[in-house]
Every structure is written in structure tokens, then in C-alpha cells.
Amino acid sequence: MTLRLSKLSFSYTEGVPVLSGLSLELRRKEFVALLGPNGSGKSTLLRLASGLLPPGQGKVEWDDRELSGYSRRERARKIAFLPQQVESIHVHTVRETVALGRYPYLGPWGRPREIDREEVELAMERTEVTTLASRNLRELSGGERQRVHLAAALAQGGDLLLLDEPTVSLDLHHQVRFMSLLQVLAREGRAVFCATHDLNLAAAFASRVVLLHRGSCVAEGDPADVLQEQRIKEVYGEGLWVGAHPAGGKVAVLPSIPREGDAR
């Protein structure tokens, strides 16, 4: 199964393109990180890939079928999307929030089956929120809520998981645990497409990275090949150091911090 984005262009305002002529493919068992500075089009691309936005030009296909041809329920059974912020006007416990991910599978009476309850419990276990199951979602920290929303996306199932800046509220320990889980999910057979500003997490865990700049793909491939110093400086600006991480040798990107006494 493949997510295929063909010559996508999109504008929120006429004459001001957010994405221009972008083509990508994402296959099962791939964990692809979507990189780029603010305003490069990452969130828009994920919303197009999820079917929440219709492309201005080009097409989005999943499993050789245009996304626009799927019903909303069909699409929800195939694609789970975790946006940057998930807002709810209702008060739910953690377990109730995760159970919302099973909505596409419920019958006309909305009664969960045993398989639905099992998927909810498994999702909470994998995201380490089982101990929070009876807590009110509004009582949790931002990082805890983010893990709960990931659990809901996992409970939703499907073969394609789209995530927009999922680690932004997490502490360092849970950032690593979160990205490790995404890596495992890809190995188990899902296609994972994750937008992130953290180049180091992307380099450490993603099998492939896609670098956007001003609405276009400037490079894609192995993190070590894409995250070259000259290219990173061209996209993000000067003041960055690119080298090998001391533990494991993966590419690392850090700010160049002037030594005390250096001219400023």
C-alpha cells in the first residue's frame, strides 16, 4: 500500500502558493519524517494527505485510489491523523478519549464490541497511559494529553498514520519513547508520516526524511544524505553545526554556540 502525492499545489490565498508541484511516495513499513522551517508547508501537506484539504492541483492517492473517492468512514478506517492541537468541548476521561478512535468501526447503535475494547486497552498500554485511564483529560499535562491522543490514533487502526509535531509537548524521555514507538509501528506494517522541527529525532528514528522549503521538496532520502551542512544552512540559515552524534554516529544538528570571549 502506498500514499502517492502527485504534483500537489495548494494556496489558502489566491496567488500565494503554500505548496507548489510537490510529488512524494510513502509506503508501508516506512517511517518518514517531514522537515522544514516554519511556513514551509508541512502542516498543509499533512492535511492534504489526510483528506482534510482538497488539493488545488494534483492528486492524493492511497492504495492506487484517489483519496477523494473514499467515504469519510472508509478514510477514517485507513488513515489516522494526529494534528498539532486536538480541541474538545466535551469532558472525557482518558479511556473515553481513546475509545473515540474506534468510532469508524461502531455500528448504528454505537455500541463497542469486545474487539473495540481490546484495541483501546492495547493503545493505552503502548502509549503508557493505562494508569491515567480514569483521569479527566483536562487534568493532565500537555505531554500526557499528547500521549492520550496518540493512543486514540492507534486505536483507530488503519495503515497510514499522519502526525503533526507530535513531540512538542513531551519531555526528553517521552520524546524518545514516542519516536521509538513510531519506529516500531512502521516495522509492524504501518506507513508513518511525521512532521517535526526536531532534526535530531528525525535523524535518529526515521527511515527517510523529506526536507521542505518554501513549499517545495529540496531533498529526500536517508537522513545522513539529506541533512548535509551546506543544505541545512541554506534552508535554516547560518549558525548551525552538523556532524556525527557521539553515540551511534547518526547525523546531528546543533546550534553553533560562541565561546565565551568571542566577538558577537
C-alpha positions, -999 to +999 in steps of 0.1 A: +000+000+000+013+034-010+005+071-003+012+089-035+012+127-038+014+138-074+023+173-084+004+189-055-001+226-053-022+245-028-030+281-018-050+295+010-050+329-007-052+332-044-017+338-059+002+329-027+012+292-031+018+272+001+029+241-018+039+240-054+042+210-077+052+186-049+054+148-055+061+122-029+055+085-022+052+068+012+050+030+015+040+006+043+068-001+068+083+033+062+087+060+089+092+092+070+099+125+088+088+157+072+112+186+080+114+222+072+113+257+088+081+275+098+059+283+068+075+256+046+041+238+041+045+208+065+011+211+082-007+218+049+009+188+033-003+165+061-038+179+059-038+173+022-025+137+028-053+131+053-081+143+030-090+172+053-080+197+025-087+192-012-056+198-034-057+229-056-039+210-083-025+174-085-039+144-066-036+123-034-039+086-037-039+058-011-036+022-023-039+034-060-072+051-054-078+089-052-085+099-016-115+119-028-131+086-038-133+073-002-162+080+020-154+097+054-158+064+072-137+045+047-110+071+050-111+071+088-106+033+088-075+037+066-059+069+078-053+082+114-043+119+117-029+135+148-028+173+144-007+197+164-036+206+187-067+185+195-095+206+209-126+192+226-156+210+242-166+178+260-152+164+292-139+129+288-118+105+308-086+092+292-103+058+284-133+076+268-110+098+247-090+068+234-123+050+227-133+078+203-107+064+180-129+033+174-158+055+162-153+045+125-160+008+134-191+012+155-225+000+143-257+021+140-263+019+178-227+030+186-221+001+210-184-010+213-176-047+207-151-067+225-125-061+198-130-023+202-124-025+240-093-046+234-079-021+209-085+007+234-066-011+262-038-021+239-034+015+226-033+029+262-007+003+271+016+011+242+015+048+249+019+043+286-013+060+297-031+030+312-025+043+348-043+075+337-074+058+323-099+071+348-085+106+349-102+136+333-083+146+302-083+183+313-064+174+345-034+161+326-003+179+315+002+188+278+026+159+273+002+134+289-026+146+267-005+142+237+002+106+245-035+101+251-043+115+216-017+092+201-034+063+218-067+073+202-050+074+168-035+039+174-069+026+185-083+040+152-061+015+134-056+018+096-024+015+076-014+052+074-005+073+105+000+111+100+013+132+128+020+169+130+046+180+156+037+151+180+066+155+204+064+193+210+048+189+245+068+159+256+098+158+279+130+142+266+123+108+280+089+106+263+101+122+231+124+092+227+098+067+238+073+083+214+096+082+184+107+047+192+070+036+192+065+052+158+095+033+145+080+000+159+047+008+143+063+012+109+082-020+113+049-038+121+035-027+088+021+009+090+032+038+070+041+067+093+045+103+081+055+127+109+062+164+107+088+176+132+111+205+139+135+182+157+161+173+131+180+151+156+149+129+165+142+126+128+178+115+120+178+090+149+145+073+142+131+079+107+140+056+078+137+085+054+134+123+057+118+149+034+130+184+036+106+212+025+115+248+019+091+275+006+065+249-004+089+227-024+108+195-016+145+204-017+157+169-008+146+135+004+163+102+013+185+088+041+188+114+069+226+115+066+224+123+029+197+150+033+210+167+064+242+180+049+256+211+065+255+233+034+219+224+026+208+229+062+223+263+063+207+272+030+173+262+044+175+272+081+202+299+080+237+302+094+247+294+130+243+256+128+267+228+133+262+194+115+282+164+125+281+128+138+264+121+171+289+107+196+266+078+205+259+057+174+272+081+147+238+093+134+239+128+119+233+155+145+224+192+140+231+217+168+233+255+172+268+269+170+273+285+204+301+311+205+328+305+231+330+330+260+350+360+249+343+355+212+332+386+193+294+389+190 
